[in-house]
Amino acid sequence: MMLTPAKTETALKTVAVEPVSPQASPALQSEVGLTSILSAYLRETLPLDLSELAQDVVAQMLTEGRLDGVDIHYHLPEERVSVELPRLQFAEILEQMVTAAAGAMKALTNRTHVLRVIVEDADPFGDFGPRLRVQDTGASVIVEDALQEAIERAETLGAKLTVKNRPMGGNIFTVELPAEQIRSW
């Protein structure tokens, strides 16, 4: 197993993991292994930033060549939008949304392919929770075929995934997270 540098930050502490040389003592390698596991656990359980996660998922897909020929536009809030969700599971939902959007755009060859990733903070009055939207300029998506698994996965996290086909072409994939309970004055 190859270790790479990792860093996890919270308001109270910072955990940094540096790679260990193969010549290190077994005790040190074991300690680093535990630190890696702790780092992965913290990354999975700490509140995640929706904007950062969206950029990470899209960047990974770009690196893999799955979004070739697609213009990516981000519409992100200036402030951090933190949610308490399992990072890996939510990243998979987002990846399925972007994959469906990319597939819809590849179906149409006579248009410019534009993918918009939009993150909205929760309503301050608790009317709606944080939202993450993916908009494309592709053909209409049949929800049952493309995203049924992602819809079910979102529901297990307490979120709601909806898909709307735009009249002039394209789709809007929206994941709305539950609103925080606001105490009455």
C-alpha positions in Angstrom: 0.0 0.0 0.0 1.4 3.4 -1.0 0.8 6.3 1.4 0.3 9.8 0.1 0.3 13.1 2.0 -3.1 14.0 3.5 -4.4 16.7 5.7 -7.6 17.0 7.6 -8.6 20.2 9.4 -11.3 21.0 11.9 -11.9 24.1 14.0 -10.0 22.4 16.9 -7.2 20.4 15.4 -5.3 19.5 12.3 -4.2 16.0 11.4 -1.4 15.7 8.8 -0.2 12.4 7.3 3.1 12.3 5.4 4.4 9.2 3.5 6.8 6.9 5.3 9.8 5.5 3.6 9.9 1.7 3.1 13.0 1.6 5.3 11.0 2.9 8.4 10.7 0.6 11.4 7.6 -1.7 11.6 6.4 0.2 14.7 6.5 3.5 12.8 4.8 1.9 9.7 2.1 0.6 12.0 1.6 4.0 13.6 1.4 5.7 10.2 -1.1 3.0 9.1 -3.3 3.9 12.0 -2.9 7.6 11.3 -4.0 7.0 7.7 -7.1 5.1 8.9 -7.9 7.9 11.3 -7.4 10.5 8.6 -9.7 8.7 6.3 -12.3 8.3 9.1 -12.2 12.0 9.9 -12.5 12.9 6.2 -15.6 10.7 6.0 -17.2 11.9 9.2 -16.4 15.6 9.5 -18.8 18.2 7.9 -18.0 18.6 4.2 -18.0 21.7 2.1 -20.4 21.2 -0.8 -18.5 23.6 -3.1 -15.2 21.8 -2.5 -16.8 18.4 -3.0 -18.4 19.4 -6.3 -15.1 20.8 -7.6 -13.3 17.6 -6.5 -15.7 15.3 -8.2 -15.8 17.3 -11.5 -12.0 17.6 -11.5 -11.6 13.9 -11.0 -14.0 13.2 -13.9 -12.1 15.7 -16.1 -8.8 14.0 -15.3 -10.3 10.6 -16.3 -11.5 12.1 -19.6 -15.2 11.6 -18.9 -16.0 15.3 -19.5 -14.0 16.0 -22.6 -15.4 18.8 -24.8 -17.6 20.1 -21.9 -17.3 23.7 -20.7 -17.6 23.7 -16.9 -19.1 26.7 -15.1 -19.2 26.9 -11.3 -21.7 29.1 -9.4 -20.5 28.8 -5.8 -21.3 30.9 -2.7 -18.5 32.9 -1.2 -19.0 31.3 2.2 -18.5 27.7 3.0 -21.7 25.5 2.8 -21.0 22.8 5.3 -23.2 19.7 5.6 -22.9 16.6 7.8 -23.1 13.8 5.3 -20.8 10.8 4.5 -18.4 12.3 1.9 -18.0 9.1 -0.2 -21.7 8.4 -0.5 -22.6 12.0 -1.4 -19.7 12.1 -3.9 -21.1 9.0 -5.6 -24.5 10.7 -5.9 -22.9 13.8 -7.4 -20.8 11.7 -9.8 -23.9 9.9 -11.0 -25.6 13.2 -11.6 -22.7 14.6 -13.6 -22.3 11.3 -15.6 -26.0 11.5 -16.5 -25.6 15.1 -17.6 -22.5 14.2 -19.7 -24.4 11.3 -21.4 -27.3 13.6 -22.2 -24.9 16.2 -23.8 -23.1 13.5 -25.8 -26.4 12.6 -27.3 -26.6 16.0 -29.0 -23.7 16.8 -31.3 -25.0 20.1 -32.7 -24.7 22.1 -29.5 -22.1 23.6 -27.3 -21.8 21.4 -24.2 -22.0 23.4 -21.0 -22.2 22.0 -17.5 -23.1 24.3 -14.7 -22.5 23.3 -11.1 -24.4 25.4 -8.7 -24.2 25.3 -4.9 -26.8 27.3 -2.8 -26.7 27.8 0.9 -29.7 27.0 3.1 -32.5 29.5 3.5 -31.7 31.5 6.7 -35.4 31.0 7.8 -35.3 27.3 7.4 -37.6 27.1 4.4 -35.2 24.9 2.5 -31.8 23.3 3.0 -28.6 23.6 1.1 -28.9 22.7 -2.6 -26.5 21.4 -5.2 -27.6 21.6 -8.8 -26.1 20.3 -12.0 -27.5 21.9 -15.3 -26.6 20.6 -18.7 -27.4 21.5 -22.4 -28.1 17.9 -23.4 -31.0 15.8 -24.5 -33.8 15.0 -22.0 -32.9 12.4 -19.4 -35.4 9.6 -18.5 -35.0 9.7 -14.8 -35.9 6.0 -14.1 -33.1 4.8 -16.4 -30.3 7.2 -15.5 -30.7 8.1 -11.8 -32.9 5.7 -10.0 -30.0 4.3 -7.9 -28.8 7.9 -7.1 -32.3 8.9 -6.1 -32.6 6.0 -3.7 -29.1 6.6 -2.3 -30.0 10.3 -1.7 -33.1 9.3 0.2 -31.1 7.1 2.5 -29.1 10.2 3.4 -32.2 12.3 4.0 -31.8 14.3 0.8 -34.1 14.6 -2.2 -32.8 14.3 -5.8 -35.0 15.6 -8.5 -34.6 16.0 -12.3 -36.3 18.5 -14.5 -36.2 18.6 -18.2 -35.9 22.2 -19.5 -38.3 23.2 -22.4 -35.5 24.6 -24.5 -33.3 21.5 -24.0 -31.1 20.4 -21.1 -31.7 19.0 -17.7 -31.5 20.3 -14.1 -30.4 17.8 -11.5 -31.0 19.0 -7.9 -30.1 17.5 -4.6 -31.8 19.3 -1.8 -30.6 18.5 1.7 -32.9 18.9 4.7 -33.3 22.3 6.2 -32.0 22.8 9.8 -34.6 23.0 12.4 -34.9 26.7 13.5 -36.0 27.4 17.0 -38.8 29.9 17.3 -38.1 33.2 19.0 
